[in-house]
Amino acid sequence: MPLGEHCLVIWVILATVGVVLWLCVLGITASLVRNRALRARAGNVPVFVLRPGKKRWVRGHGVWMHDVFAFRGRPATWKEELTWVSEVSMRAPTVHESAGWRWLRDDPVVAMLKPAEASDGTIEVAARGEHRYLLTGPFMALPAGVATRQED
């Protein structure tokens, strides 16, 4: 083959590989932008989630939509879950649990979410103490003397 044909083959290969790489970069960028937009939602709570039967806490973000807790784990779009919840109870974390939660600072809380569907366990959700009321969502117990708006 003459030298000119070798150059053409090399350029075709480089262009093909380059297009694939650009498509990968665009896909990753779109995923990151989408994830950042979702974290800006009203009521968003940075959390750790422990699913029933699992041993590892998964870091991510959660938000309540009526009585459904929506969780999106990291990285970006690989771990998503919607849980229809019937009951929420709060507890303090154990020393062993909170040792790995430097991200949650000094006063973490754990919410126990009981799924409305028949299931074999509760989902544990840990968040910073400042997000205690966001974490309980529609199941928030109001302090004594606080009235809610009555629907007409």
Biotite code that builds the C-alpha atoms (Angstrom):
import biotite.structure as struc

atoms = struc.array([
    struc.Atom([0.000, 0.000, 0.000], chain_id="A", res_id=1, res_name="MET", atom_name="CA", element="C"),
    struc.Atom([1.229, 3.464, -0.755], chain_id="A", res_id=2, res_name="PRO", atom_name="CA", element="C"),
    struc.Atom([1.869, 5.832, 2.150], chain_id="A", res_id=3, res_name="LEU", atom_name="CA", element="C"),
    struc.Atom([-1.261, 7.924, 1.406], chain_id="A", res_id=4, res_name="GLY", atom_name="CA", element="C"),
    struc.Atom([-3.594, 4.933, 1.865], chain_id="A", res_id=5, res_name="GLU", atom_name="CA", element="C"),
    struc.Atom([-2.006, 4.109, 5.267], chain_id="A", res_id=6, res_name="HIS", atom_name="CA", element="C"),
    struc.Atom([-2.655, 7.680, 6.404], chain_id="A", res_id=7, res_name="CYS", atom_name="CA", element="C"),
    struc.Atom([-6.266, 7.467, 5.264], chain_id="A", res_id=8, res_name="LEU", atom_name="CA", element="C"),
    struc.Atom([-6.813, 4.203, 7.187], chain_id="A", res_id=9, res_name="VAL", atom_name="CA", element="C"),
    struc.Atom([-5.272, 5.711, 10.322], chain_id="A", res_id=10, res_name="ILE", atom_name="CA", element="C"),
    struc.Atom([-7.506, 8.799, 10.081], chain_id="A", res_id=11, res_name="TRP", atom_name="CA", element="C"),
    struc.Atom([-10.608, 6.660, 9.600], chain_id="A", res_id=12, res_name="VAL", atom_name="CA", element="C"),
    struc.Atom([-9.733, 4.592, 12.688], chain_id="A", res_id=13, res_name="ILE", atom_name="CA", element="C"),
    struc.Atom([-8.994, 7.707, 14.765], chain_id="A", res_id=14, res_name="LEU", atom_name="CA", element="C"),
    struc.Atom([-12.249, 9.358, 13.666], chain_id="A", res_id=15, res_name="ALA", atom_name="CA", element="C"),
    struc.Atom([-14.248, 6.227, 14.544], chain_id="A", res_id=16, res_name="THR", atom_name="CA", element="C"),
    struc.Atom([-12.665, 5.907, 17.981], chain_id="A", res_id=17, res_name="VAL", atom_name="CA", element="C"),
    struc.Atom([-12.997, 9.661, 18.546], chain_id="A", res_id=18, res_name="GLY", atom_name="CA", element="C"),
    struc.Atom([-16.744, 9.641, 17.819], chain_id="A", res_id=19, res_name="VAL", atom_name="CA", element="C"),
    struc.Atom([-17.267, 6.785, 20.268], chain_id="A", res_id=20, res_name="VAL", atom_name="CA", element="C"),
    struc.Atom([-15.256, 8.600, 22.950], chain_id="A", res_id=21, res_name="LEU", atom_name="CA", element="C"),
    struc.Atom([-17.238, 11.822, 22.406], chain_id="A", res_id=22, res_name="TRP", atom_name="CA", element="C"),
    struc.Atom([-20.500, 9.916, 22.726], chain_id="A", res_id=23, res_name="LEU", atom_name="CA", element="C"),
    struc.Atom([-19.277, 8.434, 26.027], chain_id="A", res_id=24, res_name="CYS", atom_name="CA", element="C"),
    struc.Atom([-18.284, 11.882, 27.291], chain_id="A", res_id=25, res_name="VAL", atom_name="CA", element="C"),
    struc.Atom([-21.679, 13.314, 26.308], chain_id="A", res_id=26, res_name="LEU", atom_name="CA", element="C"),
    struc.Atom([-23.521, 10.451, 28.038], chain_id="A", res_id=27, res_name="GLY", atom_name="CA", element="C"),
    struc.Atom([-21.554, 10.858, 31.268], chain_id="A", res_id=28, res_name="ILE", atom_name="CA", element="C"),
    struc.Atom([-22.001, 14.632, 31.203], chain_id="A", res_id=29, res_name="THR", atom_name="CA", element="C"),
    struc.Atom([-25.763, 14.320, 30.667], chain_id="A", res_id=30, res_name="ALA", atom_name="CA", element="C"),
    struc.Atom([-26.009, 11.865, 33.557], chain_id="A", res_id=31, res_name="SER", atom_name="CA", element="C"),
    struc.Atom([-24.084, 14.176, 35.900], chain_id="A", res_id=32, res_name="LEU", atom_name="CA", element="C"),
    struc.Atom([-26.124, 17.248, 34.936], chain_id="A", res_id=33, res_name="VAL", atom_name="CA", element="C"),
    struc.Atom([-29.373, 15.318, 35.400], chain_id="A", res_id=34, res_name="ARG", atom_name="CA", element="C"),
    struc.Atom([-28.235, 14.068, 38.817], chain_id="A", res_id=35, res_name="ASN", atom_name="CA", element="C"),
    struc.Atom([-27.317, 17.588, 39.977], chain_id="A", res_id=36, res_name="ARG", atom_name="CA", element="C"),
    struc.Atom([-30.701, 18.900, 38.830], chain_id="A", res_id=37, res_name="ALA", atom_name="CA", element="C"),
    struc.Atom([-32.493, 16.204, 40.822], chain_id="A", res_id=38, res_name="LEU", atom_name="CA", element="C"),
    struc.Atom([-30.502, 17.063, 43.948], chain_id="A", res_id=39, res_name="ARG", atom_name="CA", element="C"),
    struc.Atom([-31.835, 20.635, 43.708], chain_id="A", res_id=40, res_name="ALA", atom_name="CA", element="C"),
    struc.Atom([-35.448, 19.449, 44.219], chain_id="A", res_id=41, res_name="ARG", atom_name="CA", element="C"),
    struc.Atom([-37.472, 20.908, 47.089], chain_id="A", res_id=42, res_name="ALA", atom_name="CA", element="C"),
    struc.Atom([-37.397, 18.521, 50.052], chain_id="A", res_id=43, res_name="GLY", atom_name="CA", element="C"),
    struc.Atom([-34.258, 16.718, 48.876], chain_id="A", res_id=44, res_name="ASN", atom_name="CA", element="C"),
    struc.Atom([-32.387, 14.962, 51.710], chain_id="A", res_id=45, res_name="VAL", atom_name="CA", element="C"),
    struc.Atom([-28.825, 13.586, 51.473], chain_id="A", res_id=46, res_name="PRO", atom_name="CA", element="C"),
    struc.Atom([-29.053, 10.106, 53.037], chain_id="A", res_id=47, res_name="VAL", atom_name="CA", element="C"),
    struc.Atom([-27.541, 6.685, 53.575], chain_id="A", res_id=48, res_name="PHE", atom_name="CA", element="C"),
    struc.Atom([-29.964, 3.795, 52.895], chain_id="A", res_id=49, res_name="VAL", atom_name="CA", element="C"),
    struc.Atom([-29.793, 0.225, 54.176], chain_id="A", res_id=50, res_name="LEU", atom_name="CA", element="C"),
    struc.Atom([-32.167, -2.111, 52.353], chain_id="A", res_id=51, res_name="ARG", atom_name="CA", element="C"),
    struc.Atom([-33.579, -5.240, 54.039], chain_id="A", res_id=52, res_name="PRO", atom_name="CA", element="C"),
    struc.Atom([-31.187, -8.167, 53.836], chain_id="A", res_id=53, res_name="GLY", atom_name="CA", element="C"),
    struc.Atom([-28.200, -6.006, 52.821], chain_id="A", res_id=54, res_name="LYS", atom_name="CA", element="C"),
    struc.Atom([-25.116, -5.192, 54.888], chain_id="A", res_id=55, res_name="LYS", atom_name="CA", element="C"),
    struc.Atom([-23.866, -2.030, 53.177], chain_id="A", res_id=56, res_name="ARG", atom_name="CA", element="C"),
    struc.Atom([-25.311, 1.442, 53.507], chain_id="A", res_id=57, res_name="TRP", atom_name="CA", element="C"),
    struc.Atom([-25.717, 3.153, 50.111], chain_id="A", res_id=58, res_name="VAL", atom_name="CA", element="C"),
    struc.Atom([-25.137, 6.900, 49.879], chain_id="A", res_id=59, res_name="ARG", atom_name="CA", element="C"),
    struc.Atom([-27.538, 8.991, 47.836], chain_id="A", res_id=60, res_name="GLY", atom_name="CA", element="C"),
    struc.Atom([-30.425, 11.455, 47.912], chain_id="A", res_id=61, res_name="HIS", atom_name="CA", element="C"),
    struc.Atom([-34.054, 10.969, 48.829], chain_id="A", res_id=62, res_name="GLY", atom_name="CA", element="C"),
    struc.Atom([-37.269, 12.947, 48.528], chain_id="A", res_id=63, res_name="VAL", atom_name="CA", element="C"),
    struc.Atom([-40.857, 12.347, 49.642], chain_id="A", res_id=64, res_name="TRP", atom_name="CA", element="C"),
    struc.Atom([-43.746, 12.465, 47.160], chain_id="A", res_id=65, res_name="MET", atom_name="CA", element="C"),
    struc.Atom([-46.888, 12.058, 49.267], chain_id="A", res_id=66, res_name="HIS", atom_name="CA", element="C"),
    struc.Atom([-46.349, 8.668, 50.987], chain_id="A", res_id=67, res_name="ASP", atom_name="CA", element="C"),
    struc.Atom([-43.711, 7.405, 48.544], chain_id="A", res_id=68, res_name="VAL", atom_name="CA", element="C"),
    struc.Atom([-40.021, 7.757, 49.367], chain_id="A", res_id=69, res_name="PHE", atom_name="CA", element="C"),
    struc.Atom([-37.923, 8.148, 46.210], chain_id="A", res_id=70, res_name="ALA", atom_name="CA", element="C"),
    struc.Atom([-34.229, 7.314, 46.552], chain_id="A", res_id=71, res_name="PHE", atom_name="CA", element="C"),
    struc.Atom([-31.481, 7.827, 44.025], chain_id="A", res_id=72, res_name="ARG", atom_name="CA", element="C"),
    struc.Atom([-28.144, 6.305, 44.936], chain_id="A", res_id=73, res_name="GLY", atom_name="CA", element="C"),
    struc.Atom([-24.723, 7.113, 43.741], chain_id="A", res_id=74, res_name="ARG", atom_name="CA", element="C"),
    struc.Atom([-23.357, 6.968, 41.134], chain_id="A", res_id=75, res_name="PRO", atom_name="CA", element="C"),
    struc.Atom([-25.969, 8.950, 39.235], chain_id="A", res_id=76, res_name="ALA", atom_name="CA", element="C"),
    struc.Atom([-28.640, 6.732, 37.732], chain_id="A", res_id=77, res_name="THR", atom_name="CA", element="C"),
    struc.Atom([-27.623, 3.215, 38.690], chain_id="A", res_id=78, res_name="TRP", atom_name="CA", element="C"),
    struc.Atom([-29.551, 2.821, 41.949], chain_id="A", res_id=79, res_name="LYS", atom_name="CA", element="C"),
    struc.Atom([-33.091, 4.166, 41.998], chain_id="A", res_id=80, res_name="GLU", atom_name="CA", element="C"),
    struc.Atom([-35.926, 3.023, 44.204], chain_id="A", res_id=81, res_name="GLU", atom_name="CA", element="C"),
    struc.Atom([-39.506, 4.070, 44.942], chain_id="A", res_id=82, res_name="LEU", atom_name="CA", element="C"),
    struc.Atom([-40.968, 2.786, 48.210], chain_id="A", res_id=83, res_name="THR", atom_name="CA", element="C"),
    struc.Atom([-44.604, 3.171, 49.189], chain_id="A", res_id=84, res_name="TRP", atom_name="CA", element="C"),
    struc.Atom([-44.383, 3.693, 52.953], chain_id="A", res_id=85, res_name="VAL", atom_name="CA", element="C"),
    struc.Atom([-47.069, 3.008, 55.562], chain_id="A", res_id=86, res_name="SER", atom_name="CA", element="C"),
    struc.Atom([-45.181, 3.965, 58.729], chain_id="A", res_id=87, res_name="GLU", atom_name="CA", element="C"),
    struc.Atom([-42.040, 5.825, 59.807], chain_id="A", res_id=88, res_name="VAL", atom_name="CA", element="C"),
    struc.Atom([-40.302, 5.619, 63.167], chain_id="A", res_id=89, res_name="SER", atom_name="CA", element="C"),
    struc.Atom([-37.112, 7.367, 64.275], chain_id="A", res_id=90, res_name="MET", atom_name="CA", element="C"),
    struc.Atom([-34.182, 6.043, 66.298], chain_id="A", res_id=91, res_name="ARG", atom_name="CA", element="C"),
    struc.Atom([-30.681, 7.089, 67.238], chain_id="A", res_id=92, res_name="ALA", atom_name="CA", element="C"),
    struc.Atom([-27.843, 5.366, 65.361], chain_id="A", res_id=93, res_name="PRO", atom_name="CA", element="C"),
    struc.Atom([-25.564, 2.912, 67.098], chain_id="A", res_id=94, res_name="THR", atom_name="CA", element="C"),
    struc.Atom([-21.923, 3.846, 67.638], chain_id="A", res_id=95, res_name="VAL", atom_name="CA", element="C"),
    struc.Atom([-20.880, 1.193, 65.104], chain_id="A", res_id=96, res_name="HIS", atom_name="CA", element="C"),
    struc.Atom([-23.258, 2.592, 62.445], chain_id="A", res_id=97, res_name="GLU", atom_name="CA", element="C"),
    struc.Atom([-22.314, 6.240, 62.835], chain_id="A", res_id=98, res_name="SER", atom_name="CA", element="C"),
    struc.Atom([-18.570, 5.511, 62.692], chain_id="A", res_id=99, res_name="ALA", atom_name="CA", element="C"),
    struc.Atom([-18.680, 5.387, 58.883], chain_id="A", res_id=100, res_name="GLY", atom_name="CA", element="C"),
    struc.Atom([-20.950, 8.403, 58.470], chain_id="A", res_id=101, res_name="TRP", atom_name="CA", element="C"),
    struc.Atom([-18.539, 11.335, 58.740], chain_id="A", res_id=102, res_name="ARG", atom_name="CA", element="C"),
    struc.Atom([-20.587, 12.897, 55.956], chain_id="A", res_id=103, res_name="TRP", atom_name="CA", element="C"),
    struc.Atom([-23.614, 13.110, 58.292], chain_id="A", res_id=104, res_name="LEU", atom_name="CA", element="C"),
    struc.Atom([-21.659, 15.097, 60.910], chain_id="A", res_id=105, res_name="ARG", atom_name="CA", element="C"),
    struc.Atom([-22.267, 14.953, 64.667], chain_id="A", res_id=106, res_name="ASP", atom_name="CA", element="C"),
    struc.Atom([-26.009, 14.367, 65.100], chain_id="A", res_id=107, res_name="ASP", atom_name="CA", element="C"),
    struc.Atom([-27.246, 11.728, 62.606], chain_id="A", res_id=108, res_name="PRO", atom_name="CA", element="C"),
    struc.Atom([-30.726, 10.210, 62.874], chain_id="A", res_id=109, res_name="VAL", atom_name="CA", element="C"),
    struc.Atom([-32.116, 6.978, 61.442], chain_id="A", res_id=110, res_name="VAL", atom_name="CA", element="C"),
    struc.Atom([-35.648, 6.617, 60.100], chain_id="A", res_id=111, res_name="ALA", atom_name="CA", element="C"),
    struc.Atom([-37.170, 3.156, 59.864], chain_id="A", res_id=112, res_name="MET", atom_name="CA", element="C"),
    struc.Atom([-39.470, 3.066, 56.807], chain_id="A", res_id=113, res_name="LEU", atom_name="CA", element="C"),
    struc.Atom([-42.058, 0.295, 56.820], chain_id="A", res_id=114, res_name="LYS", atom_name="CA", element="C"),
    struc.Atom([-43.148, -0.506, 53.245], chain_id="A", res_id=115, res_name="PRO", atom_name="CA", element="C"),
    struc.Atom([-46.900, -0.647, 52.613], chain_id="A", res_id=116, res_name="ALA", atom_name="CA", element="C"),
    struc.Atom([-46.524, -3.787, 50.500], chain_id="A", res_id=117, res_name="GLU", atom_name="CA", element="C"),
    struc.Atom([-45.979, -7.075, 52.273], chain_id="A", res_id=118, res_name="ALA", atom_name="CA", element="C"),
    struc.Atom([-42.241, -7.246, 52.662], chain_id="A", res_id=119, res_name="SER", atom_name="CA", element="C"),
    struc.Atom([-39.744, -8.946, 54.892], chain_id="A", res_id=120, res_name="ASP", atom_name="CA", element="C"),
    struc.Atom([-38.251, -5.901, 56.528], chain_id="A", res_id=121, res_name="GLY", atom_name="CA", element="C"),
    struc.Atom([-37.929, -2.199, 56.996], chain_id="A", res_id=122, res_name="THR", atom_name="CA", element="C"),
    struc.Atom([-35.710, 0.176, 55.085], chain_id="A", res_id=123, res_name="ILE", atom_name="CA", element="C"),
    struc.Atom([-33.356, 2.183, 57.257], chain_id="A", res_id=124, res_name="GLU", atom_name="CA", element="C"),
    struc.Atom([-32.547, 5.722, 56.143], chain_id="A", res_id=125, res_name="VAL", atom_name="CA", element="C"),
    struc.Atom([-29.879, 7.813, 57.904], chain_id="A", res_id=126, res_name="ALA", atom_name="CA", element="C"),
    struc.Atom([-29.548, 11.587, 57.558], chain_id="A", res_id=127, res_name="ALA", atom_name="CA", element="C"),
    struc.Atom([-28.145, 14.608, 59.366], chain_id="A", res_id=128, res_name="ARG", atom_name="CA", element="C"),
    struc.Atom([-30.019, 15.691, 62.471], chain_id="A", res_id=129, res_name="GLY", atom_name="CA", element="C"),
    struc.Atom([-30.942, 18.979, 60.800], chain_id="A", res_id=130, res_name="GLU", atom_name="CA", element="C"),
    struc.Atom([-32.940, 16.989, 58.205], chain_id="A", res_id=131, res_name="HIS", atom_name="CA", element="C"),
    struc.Atom([-34.960, 15.109, 60.850], chain_id="A", res_id=132, res_name="ARG", atom_name="CA", element="C"),
    struc.Atom([-38.318, 16.574, 59.751], chain_id="A", res_id=133, res_name="TYR", atom_name="CA", element="C"),
    struc.Atom([-37.621, 16.209, 56.024], chain_id="A", res_id=134, res_name="LEU", atom_name="CA", element="C"),
    struc.Atom([-36.703, 12.575, 56.644], chain_id="A", res_id=135, res_name="LEU", atom_name="CA", element="C"),
    struc.Atom([-40.063, 11.744, 58.227], chain_id="A", res_id=136, res_name="THR", atom_name="CA", element="C"),
    struc.Atom([-41.972, 13.273, 55.314], chain_id="A", res_id=137, res_name="GLY", atom_name="CA", element="C"),
    struc.Atom([-45.767, 13.097, 55.584], chain_id="A", res_id=138, res_name="PRO", atom_name="CA", element="C"),
    struc.Atom([-45.462, 11.001, 58.764], chain_id="A", res_id=139, res_name="PHE", atom_name="CA", element="C"),
    struc.Atom([-43.987, 13.894, 60.725], chain_id="A", res_id=140, res_name="MET", atom_name="CA", element="C"),
    struc.Atom([-45.263, 14.116, 64.277], chain_id="A", res_id=141, res_name="ALA", atom_name="CA", element="C"),
    struc.Atom([-45.925, 17.758, 65.078], chain_id="A", res_id=142, res_name="LEU", atom_name="CA", element="C"),
    struc.Atom([-44.983, 19.099, 68.499], chain_id="A", res_id=143, res_name="PRO", atom_name="CA", element="C"),
    struc.Atom([-47.832, 19.645, 70.974], chain_id="A", res_id=144, res_name="ALA", atom_name="CA", element="C"),
    struc.Atom([-49.730, 22.877, 70.379], chain_id="A", res_id=145, res_name="GLY", atom_name="CA", element="C"),
    struc.Atom([-48.899, 23.152, 66.671], chain_id="A", res_id=146, res_name="VAL", atom_name="CA", element="C"),
    struc.Atom([-52.006, 23.272, 64.510], chain_id="A", res_id=147, res_name="ALA", atom_name="CA", element="C"),
    struc.Atom([-52.228, 22.281, 60.869], chain_id="A", res_id=148, res_name="THR", atom_name="CA", element="C"),
    struc.Atom([-54.349, 24.013, 58.243], chain_id="A", res_id=149, res_name="ARG", atom_name="CA", element="C"),
    struc.Atom([-57.776, 22.443, 57.914], chain_id="A", res_id=150, res_name="GLN", atom_name="CA", element="C"),
    struc.Atom([-58.957, 21.536, 54.415], chain_id="A", res_id=151, res_name="GLU", atom_name="CA", element="C"),
    struc.Atom([-62.326, 23.024, 53.374], chain_id="A", res_id=152, res_name="ASP", atom_name="CA", element="C"),
])
